Amino acid sequence: MKLVRRLALVPVLLLSQFALPAAEADQLPEGAVQNPVVRAYFRKVALESRAYVLPDGRRVYRRDYFLEDRVDRLVRSFLIELIQQRRRLGDAAEFSSQARQRAFRAEGNAEARQVFVASLGQLEQRAGKLRSLLKPVLADFPSKSDFVARVQGDFGATGFEPELQFLLQQSDQVQDLIEGFFFEPSYTVDVESLQGGNMLIRLHEIEKMSQALARRLR
């Protein structure tokens, strides 16, 4: 019999990360660990990791008396990683804002400009990693929109302040949406989350705007 490894369902990190930091795991709200959307996804992951395909093509699953314990550990790993990635996104957005201000005040300073460009690359990367972490769990949510990143004016005139305000606002919205969906007890999903403006779409827009700004500055 052939073991079917469905690693595509979840980042490898989450399947292998069973040794959780005890302090961080203990601080997670129990309501977050019981989030039905997250548990349903990781229950599927846990089951698929123990699936076999018989020669006739039928799938069978080994009985797992500790399935819910395995699901708990996967969920806790995911939530710890989510908290870290969310924090890194906010830090990257704030650093980009500060780098923009320094580059604008020191117009003509190539080094300050390069730091700003690098900060945008880091912000794009943080948004992409967070979106990759969330997307499998939120498979029913739209993940992209027809958003076109437009950079108005010249850096010497505006400092691209409106564009940075957009990035900061989107970052704040993503963090709030994550808090409300994954860590609040209601787990409510409003129409906007299902149709557009959800955390995945906002992260995609952060990536696009960061890319557009970096291109203009190079």
N, C-alpha and C positions, 0 to 999 in steps of 0.2 A: 504494500500500500504506500501511496505517495503522500507525504505531508504537504498540505497546501499552505504556503506562507503568503498571507495577504498583507504584506508590509506596506503596500500602497495606501492602506486605509488610515494609517497614522504614522507620524514621524517615528523613525527608528528609535530615537531618544526615549519616546514615551513607552515603547514596548520593552525596552531594556532597563529602564530606570526604576528598579524595584527598591533600591536602597534609598529611601527618602530621608532628607534631613529631618530628624525627629521634631526639632523645635518648630520648623516651618509647617510641617504637616499638622502638628497639634494646634496651631493657631488658625487653621482654616475654619471658617464657619461651617458648622455641620449642614446647614441649609444649602450651602454651595456644593458640598459633596453629594447631596441628594438631588441636585438639579436633574430633573427627569430627561431633559434633552441630552445633557452630557452623559448621563449614565446609560441611556439607550445606545448612544454611539459606541461607548467603550465596552458595553456588554457585547455588541456585535464584534468589536475588535478581539475581545477575549475568546469568543466562540470560534471565530475564524482562525485564530492562531492555533487551534487544536483540531482543525478539520482535516479529514482525509478524503481522497477521491479513490473509489474502488475501480478495479479494471473495467467494470461496465459503465463507469461514468457517474455513478451515484456518490453523493457526498454523505459522509458520516462524521459524527462528532463524538469525541471521547467524553464520557461523563466526567463532569468536574464538580465535585462536592464543595469546592472552595471558590466557585465562580464569582460570587458577590464580593469576596475578599479581594480577588484579583481585580475586579472592577473598581473597588475602592482605591486600590493602589494606583491604578491607571488614572483615575479621576484626580486623585490628589497630586500626582506628578504633573498632569496637565494644568491644574489650577496654580501650582507653584510656578511653573514655567510661564503661565499667562500673566501672573502678577509681575514677574520679572520683566517680561517683554513689554508690558504696558508701561511700566516705570521707565524703561529705556527709551520708549517712543517719546514720552513727555520730556525726558532729559534732552533728547536729540533735538526736539522742536525748540526748546528753550535755548539751547546752545546756538542753533541756527539764527534765532532772533538776535542774540547778543553779538554773534559774528557779523551779522548784517549791519548792525549799528556801528561796530568798530570799523568795518570796511567803508561805510558811507561817510563817517567822520574823517577818515583818512583816505579820501578819494585820491587815486593815483598811487597808493601804496600797494604794490603787487602782492606782497606777502599777506596783507590783511584780506585782500580779495581772494587769494588762494585758500586761505583758511575758511572763508565763507563758502566757497565752492565745495571744499572738502566736507564741510558740515552738512551741506545739502545732500551730498552723496551718502553720508551716514544716516541722515533722516530717511532718505529713500530706502536704504537697506533695512532700517528698523521697521519701517512700515511694511515692507515686503515680508520680513520674517514673521511679524505678527499676523499678517494676513494668511500666510502659509500655515501657521499654527491653528488659526480659527476655521479656515475654509472647510476642512474635512468634517468638523463637528457641526458646522452650519451649512451643510450641503444643500438644504432647501432654500437658502437665502441667495438672492442675486449677488454676484461678486464684482460685477463691473457695470459701468454706465457709459453713456455716450459723452461724458465729460471731456472737454477739450481745454487744456491748460493754456491760457493766454497771458502773456507777460506784457503789460502796458508801459509805454514810455521808456525812458532811459535811466540806467542806474544812477548816473550823476545827478539827475533831476529829482527822481522820486525815492531812490534807494530801494526800490521794489518793496516798499512798506506794505501796500495793500496785499501783495502776494504772500508776504510773510504773515500778515494778520490772518489770511485765509488758512495758511498751514497751521498756525497756532489754534485757530478755532476748530479746524477739523480734528486736530490731535486731542483737544479737550473733549470734543463730542465723542470721539472713539472711546476715550477713557471712561466717560460717563455711561456710554452704552454698555461697555463691558461690565462696569459695576452693576448696572441695573439688571442686566440679563443673567450674569453668572453668579453674582454674589448677593443679590436681593432675594428675599424669600418668595416673592410673587412669581418670578420667572415670566413676566408678561412679555408678549411679543405684539407690538402694535402694527397697524397696517403699513406705516412707513417702513418698519424694519423688513417686512416681507416684500414690499413693492419697490423700495428704493430708499437711499439715505441711511442704510444700515451701516454697521461698523466695517464690513468688508468693502463696501463701495467707497466709504470715506477714506479708508486706508489706500485703496487704489488711486483715489484722487490726490492724496498726499504724494504718492509715488510719481504721478504724472506731473504735478506742479513742481516738485523738487527737480525732476529731470529737465523741465522746461527752463527753470531759473538757472540751473547749472550751465545749460547750453548757451544761454544769453551772456553769461558772465565769462565764459572761456574766450 
